[in-house]
Amino acid sequence: MRVEKLKRFFSFALALLLLAGCMEPVELAKMGIVVGMGIDKFQGGYLVTLQIVNPAGVTGSNPNILPVYSMHVGGQTLLQATNDLANLATQVLYYSHLKVVVIDEDIVKDDGIDDIIDFLMRHPETRPDVTVLITEDTTASDVLNVVTAVETIPMGKLDTLTNINRQRTGMIASLNLYEVMDRLHTDGTNLVLNMVSLRAEEEHLPHAEQDQKNEEHQKSVEEQEYKLWPSQEEDNGEIPEGAYTAENMEGLSNSEAKFTPGSEGPTKQNKEEITPPMDIKIENLAVFRDNKMVGKINSLEAQSYNLLLGSKKRYWGHVDIGDEYFASLLITDAKATTQCFLKEGKASIDLKVRGELLEGNYPINVENPHNLKELEEKFVKDIETKTGAFIKKTQEELKSDISDIGIAAYFSDYKEWEKVSANWSEIYPTLDIKINVEVDIYSTGEIKNYHNLR
Amino acid sequence: MGIFKDFKETLDEYHPIKENSTPLNYKLDDNLEEIKRTLGNVNDLLCRELKLKGAGGVKVAVLGIDGLINSDLAQHYIIHVMAVDLSMVEEDSLVKNQDAFDAIFNSRISMIDAKTSKLKEDLYRNLLNGHVIVLVDGVCSFMMFDCKGWQTRSIGEPDVESSLRGPKDCFVETIRFNTATLRRRLKDPRLRFDTHIIGRSSKTDVFVAYIEGLTNEKFVQIANQRLEELDVDGIQNTAQLMQYIEDQHHTIIPRLFETERPDMVVSGMLAGQVAIFVDGSPFVVLTPFFFTGIFSTMDDYYNHPLFASLKRVMRYICALIVILAPAFYVSVSTFHQEMIPTAFLIIMMNQRESNPFSTFFEMFLVYALFEIMREASLRKPNALGNAMSIVGSLIVGQSLVEAGLVSYAAIIIGSITTLTTYVLAHTRISEATRILTLVFMIIGGWLGFYGITVGFIVLIIHLCSLTTFGEPFMSSLAPMNLMDQVDQILRLPLRWMKQRPFAFDSHNRVRQNLQPKMEDDTNEG
């Protein structure tokens, strides 16, 4: 018997070996590493922009070329576009090191994010740890064309912004491809993604003539067929030659002219000034209902969002006491217990928050437990107000359950949940949600009293 | 088969000495003439003819080979004694010649190693082996006295297997010194030497050494049988003998072990191994020899168990590095680029941008260069040492990279592989792994990780199929023996090694005194 089992095991093991893929050798020198992908709307299809690494530019062995170059092509489908790109590229495009995917907000508002996530997950080379971002008031190709100061690879900056800063501020929701798909296809919760926008110094903001140029450009785009490559833009004389290794990469065409970056954005000059004229930032978060984006929350609301999900990250709490005084709390630990009673139409979130007192000018002796208790209550009130406002916004304005209340409903009474899950987005706004907050200040720091203690 | 048969017959024709297993003649002159004819009037044959004064002028001849015998000894104790006075034989004795022979042999010449024989074969063999031969007229036998006095190398430090804590002596080219070295360390009366003379022309002494009652006879039998079957014209070294007597497999994995360390031989024999000594070679073969032996050194037993185990595990890992590192580099950079961290991948790409060759060819170039350097440094005259290192490391290494022929990564991988080769204690396994490096590099460049995985499985199956003196080569690992694991991949404290390794199948497996008191001690420890 055992021998039979062993034989069966080995035959399976050998079959596994035969099924192994990766049988196609590619020399390193002939590879183009794609680090960023931008997806814009384009004539009923997609405009795909790729950011590809220029190894000599990254390692600094050739200072005359930029660390990355980008190329773009429009297509009916994503596969068509990427295929056309592969046709145009002189290198074998390699998606395994793709870090960031930037999706235009128009796509997710109108068509939904489903198709794009589907393509990315199915692609044999992409990894599930790709960071997914939505643009805000700009296009994905513009975001991909900003040269950043610190990171040699611009998309590296976006990656850092989302994944490292998330652990320090609590104002960012960082989801990779796998988590995006997970949230997208789970009933009772909705997707929240970061929005990336361009931050420009005042004098570099687009002016009237720029707008005019955009209109002209828009025309030229419409005249062209699906393929925008090579997109020559002779009228844009501001961009110096040699900014991109690929000759035809100077012009950046936007399918819908919105916020076009200033001249320095995609050039090397951008990192030769102490304050870069053009930079990328993450401010707001895009809220989805099912497949489509329905609205935004700002970074303060994002804190409430992260608190209610109980992610153990750092947040700051701020409370004004009267007109004169304030106190700030660095929240290091948050625990949320969500419960939902569908029959009563009620839900409750118990939030336990621990933190350190960091800043403030409220003249009390914090060594006195009574005083500390008073302070804690003020924080409780503050957090309850903020999270309450946030929940109200999701119920009334966004009508999207992003605080996992549907999941809590499923766990408490799944039979009842099955009845309502189909039209959860209509039931969610009618729920009566209560938030109970507990605050525990476990440290007041080295200084025991405020300087102006009376 | 026919071809070999013919060959064997021709081999026989050119061996005149073989026909001489006949007794001597009675007449001294005939004998001398024949000896000189057989040896072809060689210029190093010393022949001193005497007439015994006290024995009625019996003619005597003393023979020896110049350079092989100690002339002082021969002069003082043989020729001097016979030339001065031998007045004890009666003048008119009918058998005076035989009496003279007996008198000389029994009561005159005071050499310790003395024998008589009648066969010509013995005469030639001993004459050419540093014995002094005394022939007496009218007697058909002869005397031989061991009077060896050739130049030998003094016992120095081991060259190949150096050790930090072990004894600093090693074997030399003279088999007698080697057996003496062994005797000095192993004063067991059960120590046995089975003698073989290998080679029709070379007549090399080969001894099979074992401890009776401890070593399993089947290994001794196999060794003796294979040595007896051996019919060659000559062997010069242990390494040649090893190729003749090891189990016949198509493999590059060494299945016999040669050492120049006496302590290694003693420890091996105490474990149950058979030692084979070859005259003219400072190496001794230990057999049977198993896979885990490849990765152990004598220093393991002299160091702290923890440290020794660390070193052993390191050697296993190093063997894997040697075999797989270049293959890994080639397949990762051509098949599995997703495994390299992005930042490093970009650096590698930048280096390879100006490189005209494929990664496999680049790695092969580095491998070939290092192999050439190894061979060159082995063959070069010692005086050229500095020039060699300058050319090797500075000019070739640096300028190769600067010329864009190979990338830094390939040089790094090549250097690490070559350096790691020297970690492997056993020179034979490090040579075998160099071949495996090349094999795996080719598979890796052709099929990627899939090929490496399949290749490694095949390698392990191959290792398991090997035998050494009839025993499985992977013994104590496959087939597994738990008791033996005290000294396989890890080297546990010596106190725990209470029994000889199961793999050597000794009849007397108790190695340490298993008295209760002793056991209590170890339990507490």
Interface residues (C-beta under 8 A of the other chain):
Chain A: L17 A20 C22 M23 E24 P25 V26 E27 L28 A29 M31 I33 V35 V53 P55 A56 V58 T59 S61 Y94 S96 H97 K99 E125 R127
Chain B: S333 T334 F335 H336 Q337 E338 T342 L345 I346 I347 M348 M349 N350 R352 E353 N355 S358 T359 G445 L447 G448 F449 Y450 T453 V454
